[in-house]
Amino acid sequence: MVRNPADWRRSSGFAPARVAAPHGFPGQSLAAEACARMKQSNQVEREVELPLGPGNDIVDPLDPAGVASMALIDSPLAVVRSVRPPVAGLRILDIGCGSGGFARQLSDEGAMVTGIDPAVQAIGQAAAAVPLAKFVTGVAESLPFDDLAFDLAVMVNALHHVPEAVMGPALSEAARVLKPDGVLIVMEPTVTGNFFEALRLVEDETIVRQAAQSAIAAAVLSGEFQTVRSFGYVRQEVFDTAKDFLERIIAVDKSRRDVVEHNRAAITDAVVSAARHRSDGRLVFDQPIKVDILRPA
């Protein structure tokens, strides 16, 4: 069953769970808290990296010969390249594909990409942007694909947008559609980093992000998946102004605009306080990403 797209406003596909705002304007308590915390130390949010290999290099985790395939991991595409090179010719399912940004990168690498997202508008945009890929409207917990159909399945910033009650079934569905030697790659933002701190002034995703990690852990504990490797990298984004940051997060979910407009001045000040500042005045935000490479058991 396809949900109302109005309830699923995400560039990466799946629905947010809203957390009740504190008393006062939405984000007011969080804004004050962030300002105080960032004024105490401008380096607090630098202490966010998850365990990585030496020099941020990783060995190809699926190479049976144990041959080192060293690559700098700093993006979803770099993760996929490190897991199953070459990407060309692989059948890849992009779960929560949104408007097709990552699908385009995979297609450009020569992969045979299929994307799925519950938002009809996003699927239309993806189909127009990536003509060599296939896109369908649907939900993660009920994938309209045959068993054993894909070499890889990827969920990029998508699992925490799946309703918590069906995060487990969504992972099970990904396992079902993978070939016997297939791999599921889940890339999820953590509840650390100054990007997260600035975002939670507008929408606090703490609960849903933690629920996604719990769902992954439960799938491994149950024996449904084996963990090939878990590691992290930091996604860094740079903005000219706080307004640009706010427009970036509003573009992902239009409903956030109401929260911002309710008290733009206070939220803007808090965003500036949360940022690291470059010498040219631009604002730097780090979002640690946890990567789980999972093989169906």
N, C-alpha and C positions, 0 to 999 in steps of 0.2 A: 504494500500500500504506500503510495507516494503522499508525503505530507504536504501541507500548504506551504509553498515556497516562502511566504511571508514569515514563517516560523523558522526558517533555515538560512538566515542571511549571513553567509560566510564565504569568503573567497576560497577557502579550502574545504568547504562543503557542509559541515554538519552542525546541528543546532546547539547554541549556547544554553547553558542553564544559568538563569539570572540569580544573583545573590542579592538579598534585600539590602537597600542602601541604608546607611546610618541616618539618625534623625538630622534634620536640617536639609540642606541641599544634597542631592546624591553625590557622594564622593567627598563631602566636606571634611569628615573626620579623617579619612584616608589622606586627603590633601595636606592637612595640618601635620599628620603623623609623618608623611614622606618629607615634608619640608624640614622638620626637626631632625629626622634621621640623616638626611643628606647634608645638613649643615654641620652635623657632628663629624662626619668624615666623607670627603669626596671620593674615597677609595673603597667604601664598603662594598659596593656592587661589583668590584673587580674580583672579589673572592667567591667566584661562582663556578669555576670550571669543574666539570666532572672528570674522573680519571681518564687519561689519554695515554697513548704510547709515547715513548721518548720523542720530544720535538714535535708532538702532534702527528707523528707518523704512525700508521697502523699497517699490520700485515693482513693481506687478503685472508679473511677468516674462513673462507670456504675452499681454499687451495689444499687439496688432499696431500700434496707433496710437501706442504709447509714452506713453499717458496715465498720469500718476502716480495710483496707487491706494495711498495711504499707510495703513499699518496697523501697529500695535504687534505685533510677533511675539514671543509669549511662551508659546505652546502649540501642540499639533498642530492644533487647530481654527483658530487664527489663521493657521497656515501654509496650510491648505486654502482658507480664505477669501481669502487674498492671491493664490492661484494661479488660481483659477477662480471668481470671483464671478458671480452668486450661487450658493450651494451647492444651493439648492432645485432639484429636478428632475434632478440629476446622478446617473448610475449609478456608484456607488463600490464598489470591492472593497477590503475591509479584510483584509489578509493578516496572519495572526497576531492575530486579533481578541480572543483570550482570552475573558473573561466578558462582553464587549460594552460596556465603558465608553466607548470612543471611538465605537463604532458608534451608541450612544445619542445622543451629541452630534451626529453627522452626521444621524441620522434626525430629531432635533428641528429641525434646520435645513431639513428638507424633502428631503434626499437619499434616493434609492432605494438602500439599503445591502445588500450581501451580505458576510457575514463567513465566513472559513475559519480553522480552527484544528485541530491534530491531537488535542487533548484533548477527549474525549467529554463529560466533566463540564463543562468550560468552555463548550462549545457549548450544552449544556442550559441553563446559567445565562444565557447570552447571549440565547437564544431567549425565555426567560421575561422578561428585562429589557427587551428591545426587540422587541415583538410585530410592529411594522411592517417589520422587517428580515428577511432570509433568512440562515440560518446552516447551514453544512455542515461535516462533519468531513473533513479532508484535509490535505495537506502542500503547502508552497510550491513545491516542485520538480515537482509534478504536479497542476496546478490542474484541477479537473473542470468547466471552463467552456468555452464556445465561443470561437472566435477573434472579436476585434473586439467584445467584449460590454460593455466598460465605458469610461466617460469618464475616470475616474481610478482608479488603484490606489494604496493607501497601505500602507507598512510602518512601523509605529511601534514602535521598540525591538524589532524582530522579526528583522531579517536576521542579527544576530550569534547568534541562537538556532537558526538553520538549520545543520545540519552543514556544516562548511567545504567538504567535497568537492562539495556540491550548492548552494552559494551562487550560483554562476554560472548553473546551470540554473534556479534560483528566479527570478533576475532575467529570464532569457529567457522564462520562463512568464508573468511579469507583462507583458512586452512583447507577447506573443502575444495576450493577452486584451484589450488596449487598442484602442480605435478609432483610426483614422488620425490624429486630432488629440488623442489621449489622452496622459496624462502619468502617470508613476510618481513618487511622492513617497516618498523613503526618509529616515526620521528615526532617527538612531543616536546613542547616547551615546558620548562620546569617552573617552579614557583620562586625562582630567584632571578637576579639581574635587574638592572634599573629600567629596562623596557617593561618588565612585568610590574615593577613598582609604579611606573607612570601609567600603565594601562589600568591598574586596579583603582586608580582615582576615578575612572569612568565605569569600568566593569571589573569586578573581582572574580577571576576565574580560578581562585585557589581550590575550591571544592571539586570542580570538574577536572582540573588538571591532576589533582591527587587521585581522583576516582579512576582516571585513565591508567595511571601507574599501578593502582591496585588491581585493575582488570588484567593487565599484562602479567603481574605477579601470580594471580590466581590461575591464569591459563597455563603458566609454566608449572605451578605447583600441582595442578590437576593431572599433569602428564600429557596435555593436549599439544604442547609445544616444548621444544628443547631450545634453550638459549645458546645460540652460536657465539654471540658476543654482545655486550652492552658497553657503550662508550658515549662520549659527548663532544660537542663542539659549541662554539659561541657564535651566534649570528649577530653581526654588528650592523646597525643602521645609523646613518648620519642625516641630520635635517638642518636646514638653514634656520628655522624658527620653531618655536613651540606650536605655532599654528599649523605648520607643515606636519608635525608629529600627530596632532589631533585630527587633521584631515586624513592622514594615513590610516588611523584606527577606525575612523568613521566610515571610510571607504569599504572596510571589511564588514561592518555592521551599521547600517544606516540608522538604526534605532539609538545608537550611541549619541547622535547629534543632540537629542533632547536633553540628555544628561549634561553635555558640554555647555549648551546654551543656557542652561539653568543658572550656572555660575561660572562663566567662561574665565573671568579674571582670576579667581582663586585657583581654578584648575590649571590655568596657564602658568601661574607662578610656581605651582607645585611641580609641573612638568619641567620647568627650567631648573628647579632645585634638584630634581632627580637626575638630570643629565650630567654627563661629563662634558666639559667645555674644551674645544680645541683652541689653538692659538688664533685661528681665524674667526672665532666666535660661533662656529657651528656646534650643534648639539649631538652628542654621541650616546647611543643606547645599545646595551648588550643584552641579548636574550640567550641564555644557555639552552641548548637542545639536547635531550637525551635520546640516543639511538638504541633501539633493540632489534637485533637481527635474530629472527626466530625461524626454526625449522619445524614443521608439523611432525609430531612423534609417530 
